[in-house]
Amino acid sequence: MNILRLMTGAILAGALMSSCTSNCNGGKCEKENAKCCEKKCENGANSTIETIKTRRSCRVFNADSMPSKEVLSQIAEAGTWAPTGMGTQNPIILVVTKKEMRDRIMKMNAKVMGKEDMDPFYGAPCMMIVLSKKEGTTVYDGTCVMTTLMLAAKSLGVESCWIHRAKEEFESEEGKAILKDLGIEGEYEGIGHVALGYAKSEIPAPAPRKADYIHWIE
Ligand SMILES: Cc1cc2nc3c(=O)[nH]c(=O)nc-3n(C[C@H](O)[C@H](O)[C@H](O)COP(=O)(O)O)c2cc1C
């Protein structure tokens, strides 16, 4: 059953990748032919913008369907390319696939929320936790990483949801002990968790964008 789910995930990721490909010639793009580097989907849409627009928060994960280590590595690595203020690379990413730790974090999160009988991670089998060094643009840097992780996941057919309360978790003695056990030293602020996995059921359609979102100053 697990293998079947993994295969379904891989096929979905493959389908997404193949329907949106880069027209860029080996990544070598000069100013004058920048248009050739636009990554297009089969329907002609820009594939990066399509990923941004189709990413949705998943709240019903298939607990038995873990994305492969290869896919998770690609997502995490993409996160490291997020912009950071002054290029400080303040954030760090914890990739949690160990069920024991996933459940421990889940319980800590539920406690912060005051709802200890629920799973705030919606059954997601794994998560990435973003923490950011308490220096300079800490929260902004971490937020950029969070967004990059969610978009990278979507581009690989993996669903995600930002789960909050990492700040409180890692301010607690238990949170500090987890970092210490990992050998992570220094002052870090918890920014958020990206719950990751494959959807168990259809994800609801997004709310329409508000009319006054964009203000042009021309
Ligand atoms: C800072 C932040 C915190 C969030 N915290 C949670 C959370 O704890 N639990 C949750 O289910 N969704 C959380 N979300 C997801 C939002 O609820 C979601 O992005 C929003 O409803 C819009 O839906 P969409 O992501 O499908 O576009 C959070 C999002 C952000 C940006």
Ligand as a Chemical Component Dictionary entry (heavy atoms), coordinates in Angstrom:
data_LIG
# 
_chem_comp.id                   LIG 
_chem_comp.type                 NON-POLYMER 
_chem_comp.pdbx_formal_charge   0 
_chem_comp.three_letter_code    LIG 
# 
loop_
_chem_comp_atom.comp_id 
_chem_comp_atom.atom_id 
_chem_comp_atom.alt_atom_id 
_chem_comp_atom.type_symbol 
_chem_comp_atom.charge 
_chem_comp_atom.model_Cartn_x 
_chem_comp_atom.model_Cartn_y 
_chem_comp_atom.model_Cartn_z 
_chem_comp_atom.pdbx_ordinal 
LIG C1  C1  C 0 2.169  33.205 9.247  1  
LIG C2  C2  C 0 1.224  32.085 8.882  2  
LIG C3  C3  C 0 0.786  31.215 9.859  3  
LIG C4  C4  C 0 -0.063 30.154 9.527  4  
LIG N1  N1  N 0 -0.416 29.258 10.500 5  
LIG C5  C5  C 0 -1.227 28.232 10.184 6  
LIG C6  C6  C 0 -1.532 27.230 11.150 7  
LIG O1  O1  O 0 -1.027 27.214 12.260 8  
LIG N2  N2  N 0 -2.403 26.252 10.779 9  
LIG C7  C7  C 0 -2.967 26.199 9.537  10 
LIG O2  O2  O 0 -3.764 25.301 9.278  11 
LIG N3  N3  N 0 -2.655 27.111 8.588  12 
LIG C8  C8  C 0 -1.803 28.103 8.873  13 
LIG N4  N4  N 0 -1.434 29.006 7.891  14 
LIG C9  C9  C 0 -1.959 28.859 6.539  15 
LIG C10 C10 C 0 -3.017 29.913 6.220  16 
LIG O3  O3  O 0 -4.153 29.680 7.003  17 
LIG C11 C11 C 0 -3.308 29.857 4.725  18 
LIG O4  O4  O 0 -2.149 30.211 4.016  19 
LIG C12 C12 C 0 -4.439 30.792 4.325  20 
LIG O5  O5  O 0 -5.661 30.350 4.878  21 
LIG C13 C13 C 0 -4.592 30.915 2.814  22 
LIG O6  O6  O 0 -4.798 29.665 2.207  23 
LIG P1  P1  P 0 -3.815 29.079 1.101  24 
LIG O7  O7  O 0 -2.487 28.845 1.763  25 
LIG O8  O8  O 0 -4.450 27.822 0.636  26 
LIG O9  O9  O 0 -3.693 30.105 0.020  27 
LIG C14 C14 C 0 -0.541 30.025 8.193  28 
LIG C15 C15 C 0 -0.067 30.899 7.202  29 
LIG C16 C16 C 0 0.825  31.899 7.533  30 
LIG C17 C17 C 0 1.363  32.782 6.431  31 
# 
loop_
_chem_comp_bond.comp_id 
_chem_comp_bond.atom_id_1 
_chem_comp_bond.atom_id_2 
_chem_comp_bond.value_order 
_chem_comp_bond.pdbx_ordinal 
LIG C1  C2  SING 1  
LIG C2  C3  SING 2  
LIG C2  C16 DOUB 3  
LIG C3  C4  DOUB 4  
LIG C4  N1  SING 5  
LIG C4  C14 SING 6  
LIG N1  C5  DOUB 7  
LIG C5  C6  SING 8  
LIG C5  C8  SING 9  
LIG C6  O1  DOUB 10 
LIG C6  N2  SING 11 
LIG N2  C7  SING 12 
LIG C7  O2  DOUB 13 
LIG C7  N3  SING 14 
LIG N3  C8  DOUB 15 
LIG C8  N4  SING 16 
LIG N4  C9  SING 17 
LIG N4  C14 SING 18 
LIG C9  C10 SING 19 
LIG C10 O3  SING 20 
LIG C10 C11 SING 21 
LIG C11 O4  SING 22 
LIG C11 C12 SING 23 
LIG C12 O5  SING 24 
LIG C12 C13 SING 25 
LIG C13 O6  SING 26 
LIG O6  P1  SING 27 
LIG P1  O7  DOUB 28 
LIG P1  O8  SING 29 
LIG P1  O9  SING 30 
LIG C14 C15 DOUB 31 
LIG C15 C16 SING 32 
LIG C16 C17 SING 33 
# 
